[in-house]
Amino acid sequence: MRGGHAIAPGETGLTLIEMMIVLVIIGISAGAVVLGIGSATRAPTVESEARRLATRLQAASDDAMLGDRMMAFTVTDDGYGFATIGGDGQTIVRTDKALAFHQLPAGMVMTVSVKPPVILGADGAGEPMTASIQSGRQNWVVTYDGMTAGVIQGQPEK
């Protein structure tokens, strides 16, 4: 007897299993909220887009050298992609995930220092270029020396 009342079996409070189930439900709910908030803040930035371009440009250059074929870097108003240049000179647009056309997020603009298409040579003698990705005052520059690609922060737009 506690506090003047008789305690019946089954009325003694939560069991350990019930408490663990409640904690698991709370943990899963908290995890879902954190992941949901994280995805809202992971919008692409100019820096991440410049790094993506450098990585894809490097992958295309490596593909050209390892596959002993010519590749072309193509640019449009809203994005960029890659194409394989066949022995007959025809370009075959790449559709594989790594080198398929990539649309830049709204508000981002890319300018290239040379007129596209930029040829990526099979012997590592690709055409050097720079590509500037801008949005608002943010500016990142991708450099390509014919073999390797890198990223540097550019001067902010005035």
Backbone bond lengths (Angstrom), bond angles and torsions (degrees), N, CA, C in turn:
res aa  C-N    CA-C-N  psi(-1)  N-CA   C-N-CA  omega(-1)  CA-C   N-CA-C  phi
1 M - - - 1.437 - - 1.520 109.08 -
2 R 1.324 115.83 131.71 1.455 120.07 179.69 1.521 108.32 -126.56
3 G 1.333 118.12 127.43 1.447 122.33 177.55 1.517 113.42 60.06
4 G 1.299 118.40 26.83 1.451 120.92 177.48 1.515 114.47 86.66
5 H 1.314 118.92 -1.57 1.461 121.85 179.08 1.512 109.47 -114.92
6 A 1.283 116.57 141.84 1.457 120.72 177.01 1.528 108.56 -79.78
7 I 1.330 117.26 135.78 1.459 122.06 179.82 1.519 107.44 -96.88
8 A 1.296 114.36 119.24 1.464 119.86 179.75 1.516 108.81 -83.52
9 P 1.315 118.39 151.62 1.457 120.83 176.47 1.531 110.34 -58.01
10 G 1.333 117.01 139.08 1.466 121.55 -179.91 1.515 112.91 90.41
11 E 1.321 118.95 -4.61 1.467 122.17 179.72 1.523 111.24 -113.40
12 T 1.291 116.92 26.82 1.463 119.53 -175.78 1.517 113.53 -90.71
13 G 1.318 120.48 4.37 1.461 122.10 -179.93 1.517 110.90 114.78
14 L 1.341 115.94 -162.20 1.465 121.58 -178.69 1.516 110.99 -82.64
15 T 1.307 115.06 140.52 1.463 118.73 173.19 1.524 108.40 -82.32
16 L 1.295 115.44 167.95 1.459 120.29 179.51 1.532 111.10 -61.78
17 I 1.304 117.40 -39.45 1.474 121.95 178.95 1.523 109.88 -63.20
18 E 1.305 118.34 -45.26 1.466 121.27 179.61 1.534 110.63 -61.97
19 M 1.319 116.30 -41.32 1.458 120.49 179.57 1.532 110.34 -64.49
20 M 1.324 117.39 -41.03 1.466 120.88 179.48 1.528 110.73 -65.81
21 I 1.309 117.74 -39.43 1.471 121.22 178.08 1.520 109.92 -62.18
22 V 1.316 118.01 -44.04 1.462 121.64 178.74 1.531 110.22 -61.95
23 L 1.329 117.52 -43.27 1.464 120.60 179.49 1.529 111.87 -65.28
24 V 1.324 118.15 -38.21 1.463 121.13 177.33 1.523 110.09 -63.50
25 I 1.323 117.76 -44.09 1.474 121.70 179.41 1.525 110.05 -61.83
26 I 1.322 117.75 -43.45 1.466 121.37 178.50 1.528 109.97 -63.74
27 G 1.331 117.25 -42.98 1.467 121.01 179.33 1.514 112.54 -62.09
28 I 1.327 117.34 -44.27 1.469 121.15 178.91 1.523 110.44 -64.17
29 S 1.321 117.06 -41.94 1.469 120.71 178.65 1.527 110.99 -63.10
30 A 1.320 116.78 -44.65 1.463 120.24 179.66 1.526 110.53 -63.89
31 G 1.319 117.34 -40.36 1.455 120.89 178.27 1.519 112.30 -62.38
32 A 1.335 116.51 -41.40 1.468 120.61 178.92 1.526 110.74 -63.69
33 V 1.310 116.88 -40.07 1.465 120.47 179.23 1.529 110.40 -65.66
34 V 1.321 117.43 -44.93 1.468 121.01 -179.45 1.525 110.42 -63.15
35 L 1.322 117.85 -43.62 1.460 120.18 178.48 1.521 111.60 -65.09
36 G 1.303 117.52 -37.17 1.463 121.15 178.01 1.515 111.78 -65.46
37 I 1.303 117.31 -40.95 1.465 120.97 178.68 1.520 109.65 -68.26
38 G 1.325 117.40 -40.88 1.457 121.30 -179.70 1.513 112.37 -60.43
39 S 1.331 118.08 -40.80 1.461 120.46 -178.62 1.524 111.46 -68.16
40 A 1.313 117.41 -29.00 1.461 119.94 178.59 1.518 111.27 -70.90
41 T 1.331 117.03 -28.38 1.459 119.82 -178.27 1.522 112.46 -94.82
42 R 1.329 118.91 0.59 1.454 121.10 -178.35 1.522 112.52 -97.48
43 A 1.300 116.73 35.11 1.464 119.38 176.74 1.530 108.02 -64.58
44 P 1.329 116.63 145.48 1.459 118.81 -178.49 1.532 111.66 -61.50
45 T 1.316 116.06 137.05 1.454 121.26 177.01 1.526 108.51 -105.35
46 V 1.312 116.04 167.59 1.461 120.46 177.57 1.523 109.19 -61.61
47 E 1.324 116.90 -40.30 1.461 120.17 178.91 1.530 111.09 -62.22
48 S 1.332 117.21 -46.13 1.467 119.19 -178.54 1.524 111.32 -65.28
49 E 1.330 117.31 -35.57 1.467 119.81 177.24 1.532 111.30 -68.26
50 A 1.337 116.90 -38.14 1.470 120.32 177.64 1.528 110.02 -65.81
51 R 1.314 117.03 -41.92 1.468 120.33 178.21 1.530 110.71 -65.68
52 R 1.322 117.02 -37.52 1.471 120.54 176.74 1.528 110.30 -62.56
53 L 1.338 116.73 -44.86 1.461 120.27 179.20 1.528 110.50 -61.46
54 A 1.336 117.34 -45.51 1.467 120.42 -179.61 1.528 110.92 -61.12
55 T 1.310 117.02 -42.22 1.469 121.33 179.47 1.516 110.82 -64.29
56 R 1.326 116.90 -43.96 1.468 120.41 -178.88 1.527 111.01 -70.39
57 L 1.323 116.99 -36.88 1.465 120.87 177.32 1.537 110.11 -64.39
58 Q 1.324 115.97 -41.98 1.465 120.35 177.71 1.529 110.18 -64.82
59 A 1.328 117.45 -41.94 1.470 121.20 179.30 1.529 110.66 -62.90
60 A 1.333 117.26 -41.50 1.468 120.79 179.08 1.521 110.63 -66.25
61 S 1.320 117.09 -39.91 1.462 121.12 178.49 1.528 110.18 -63.98
62 D 1.331 116.41 -44.25 1.465 120.57 177.72 1.523 110.73 -63.28
63 D 1.337 116.64 -40.74 1.467 121.19 179.08 1.526 110.43 -62.13
64 A 1.339 116.30 -40.17 1.466 120.20 179.06 1.533 110.73 -64.26
65 M 1.330 116.09 -43.77 1.473 119.37 -178.85 1.527 111.80 -69.64
66 L 1.335 116.67 -45.86 1.466 119.53 -177.26 1.527 112.33 -71.48
67 G 1.324 116.04 -32.39 1.465 119.86 -179.61 1.514 113.31 -90.37
68 D 1.337 117.19 -0.58 1.457 122.84 -178.67 1.530 111.57 50.42
69 R 1.338 114.33 52.93 1.465 120.48 179.73 1.525 109.37 -144.25
70 M 1.298 115.35 161.42 1.460 121.55 178.28 1.529 108.41 -88.71
71 M 1.329 115.13 142.48 1.464 121.84 176.92 1.523 107.90 -125.20
72 A 1.313 115.25 156.51 1.464 120.58 177.08 1.526 108.96 -128.12
73 F 1.328 115.13 136.04 1.459 122.79 173.94 1.516 106.16 -96.64
74 T 1.323 117.24 118.51 1.461 121.42 -176.97 1.523 110.10 -112.08
75 V 1.316 115.76 146.47 1.459 121.78 -177.13 1.527 109.34 -129.37
76 T 1.332 115.62 137.84 1.467 121.81 172.37 1.524 107.71 -122.06
77 D 1.317 116.59 -179.90 1.464 120.27 179.94 1.523 112.61 -62.87
78 D 1.336 117.36 -30.05 1.460 119.64 -173.77 1.529 114.79 -114.60
79 G 1.339 117.77 6.62 1.457 118.32 179.69 1.517 112.57 174.72
80 Y 1.316 115.21 -160.17 1.464 120.69 -177.11 1.525 109.50 -153.45
81 G 1.314 115.22 163.50 1.456 121.10 178.19 1.514 110.05 -160.05
82 F 1.307 115.08 -172.63 1.458 120.94 -177.45 1.519 109.16 -133.57
83 A 1.326 115.55 153.71 1.460 121.27 177.93 1.518 108.23 -140.60
84 T 1.320 115.65 149.05 1.454 121.93 174.05 1.522 107.47 -91.62
85 I 1.317 117.39 137.33 1.463 121.06 178.34 1.527 106.95 -100.42
86 G 1.323 115.56 117.00 1.457 120.91 -178.48 1.518 112.04 -74.47
87 G 1.331 115.68 172.04 1.457 121.93 179.45 1.518 112.89 -61.15
88 D 1.339 116.76 -26.10 1.467 121.16 179.52 1.526 112.19 -89.52
89 G 1.331 116.90 4.14 1.468 120.30 178.75 1.521 114.27 89.37
90 Q 1.320 117.31 -5.03 1.461 121.06 179.46 1.533 110.20 -76.42
91 T 1.336 116.14 140.98 1.464 119.49 177.05 1.521 109.08 -94.64
92 I 1.314 114.41 137.44 1.459 121.75 177.98 1.525 106.38 -117.18
93 V 1.313 115.81 112.81 1.462 121.28 -176.78 1.527 109.15 -63.35
94 R 1.323 115.65 132.59 1.462 120.63 179.00 1.520 108.74 -79.56
95 T 1.312 115.85 131.74 1.459 121.25 179.65 1.524 112.35 -116.84
96 D 1.353 116.75 -3.60 1.458 118.84 177.33 1.527 109.04 -66.79
97 K 1.316 116.82 151.93 1.463 121.73 -172.03 1.528 113.27 -54.69
98 A 1.322 117.38 -38.98 1.465 120.80 -175.19 1.525 112.67 -68.05
99 L 1.338 117.89 -33.30 1.465 119.95 -173.23 1.526 113.69 -124.52
100 A 1.311 117.67 11.35 1.463 120.82 179.10 1.528 110.67 -70.05
101 F 1.321 116.54 168.47 1.465 122.06 179.09 1.531 109.57 -56.91
102 H 1.321 116.27 135.59 1.462 122.34 177.26 1.520 108.74 -120.23
103 Q 1.312 115.78 121.79 1.470 120.41 178.60 1.528 109.07 -87.51
104 L 1.315 116.15 128.49 1.461 120.99 177.54 1.523 109.57 -69.54
105 P 1.326 117.83 145.77 1.465 120.17 176.74 1.527 110.97 -61.03
106 A 1.307 115.44 155.35 1.462 121.31 -179.87 1.528 110.23 -55.67
107 G 1.313 115.87 136.85 1.462 121.45 177.91 1.514 114.34 92.27
108 M 1.328 117.58 -9.55 1.468 120.03 178.77 1.516 109.88 -99.25
109 V 1.338 114.87 141.06 1.459 121.64 -178.74 1.526 107.96 -128.06
110 M 1.323 115.92 139.91 1.458 120.15 177.32 1.524 109.35 -119.44
111 T 1.328 116.01 132.54 1.459 121.15 173.44 1.524 107.70 -120.68
112 V 1.323 115.94 141.73 1.460 122.14 -176.13 1.524 108.26 -117.05
113 S 1.343 116.71 142.78 1.464 121.71 -175.30 1.525 113.30 -74.39
114 V 1.307 118.23 -17.38 1.466 122.19 178.83 1.523 108.98 -125.43
115 K 1.308 114.97 160.61 1.462 118.92 -178.92 1.534 110.24 -76.14
116 P 1.337 117.68 124.05 1.469 120.22 178.24 1.524 110.68 -67.80
117 P 1.303 118.86 155.48 1.461 127.04 3.62 1.517 111.51 -80.13
118 V 1.325 115.04 147.01 1.459 122.08 177.30 1.531 106.78 -95.09
119 I 1.319 116.42 125.27 1.462 121.25 -177.04 1.528 110.21 -85.44
120 L 1.325 115.16 130.05 1.455 122.45 175.27 1.522 106.27 -106.66
121 G 1.311 117.06 110.04 1.456 121.75 -171.53 1.515 114.01 -76.62
122 A 1.318 114.80 152.37 1.463 121.63 178.66 1.522 111.29 -70.73
123 D 1.325 116.86 -22.47 1.461 120.41 -178.37 1.526 112.29 -98.52
124 G 1.329 116.87 12.66 1.457 120.23 -179.32 1.506 113.45 81.90
125 A 1.324 116.49 10.08 1.461 120.84 -179.09 1.520 109.92 -103.91
126 G 1.312 116.46 54.40 1.455 120.11 177.87 1.511 110.89 -72.36
127 E 1.307 115.28 165.84 1.463 121.34 -178.88 1.528 110.00 -77.77
128 P 1.334 119.18 120.12 1.471 120.66 178.74 1.529 110.79 -62.92
129 M 1.317 115.68 146.93 1.462 120.74 -179.29 1.515 110.11 -162.72
130 T 1.326 115.09 166.41 1.457 121.58 168.56 1.517 107.24 -128.90
131 A 1.310 115.32 147.06 1.462 121.70 175.70 1.520 107.51 -128.34
132 S 1.303 116.64 128.68 1.451 121.97 -179.45 1.525 108.67 -107.53
133 I 1.326 116.13 127.30 1.467 121.02 176.80 1.516 107.14 -110.89
134 Q 1.331 115.18 126.50 1.460 120.77 -174.59 1.515 111.29 -131.43
135 S 1.320 113.92 148.74 1.461 122.08 171.60 1.523 106.20 -155.52
136 G 1.312 115.82 117.25 1.459 118.75 -176.68 1.518 109.47 61.56
137 R 1.324 116.66 -126.38 1.468 120.97 179.71 1.523 112.51 -93.01
138 Q 1.328 117.68 -3.92 1.458 120.37 179.84 1.524 110.58 -81.94
139 N 1.317 116.19 138.55 1.457 121.11 -179.15 1.527 108.88 -147.61
140 W 1.324 117.15 122.05 1.460 122.76 175.71 1.507 107.96 -125.47
141 V 1.334 115.78 143.09 1.458 121.48 -175.59 1.525 109.65 -117.92
142 V 1.324 115.06 131.23 1.464 121.83 174.79 1.524 106.83 -102.78
143 T 1.317 116.20 125.87 1.463 120.74 178.08 1.525 108.46 -107.58
144 Y 1.328 115.10 141.87 1.466 121.17 177.01 1.519 106.59 -135.46
145 D 1.336 116.77 119.96 1.465 121.09 -175.58 1.529 113.46 -97.34
146 G 1.304 117.15 9.04 1.459 121.06 -177.92 1.513 112.06 107.38
147 M 1.342 116.40 -19.14 1.468 121.12 178.33 1.519 112.87 -132.04
148 T 1.323 116.68 -40.64 1.463 120.26 -175.98 1.530 110.80 -126.95
149 A 1.324 114.29 152.88 1.458 120.87 179.77 1.524 109.05 -117.14
150 G 1.329 116.28 144.23 1.456 121.77 178.12 1.517 110.01 -141.09
151 V 1.324 115.73 169.58 1.468 121.77 -177.60 1.516 108.96 -129.44
152 I 1.336 116.07 134.50 1.464 121.62 173.53 1.518 108.56 -135.59
153 Q 1.308 115.42 152.72 1.467 118.86 177.05 1.511 108.48 -78.03
154 G 1.335 115.68 129.91 1.455 120.89 179.59 1.510 111.32 -88.82
155 Q 1.303 115.23 175.70 1.461 120.67 177.20 1.523 108.54 -72.04
156 P 1.350 117.37 137.67 1.462 119.95 177.64 1.514 111.44 -62.35
157 E 1.309 114.86 146.00 1.478 119.89 176.76 1.513 108.50 -71.64
158 K 1.294 115.54 144.49 1.483 120.40 -179.47 1.489 110.83 -95.92
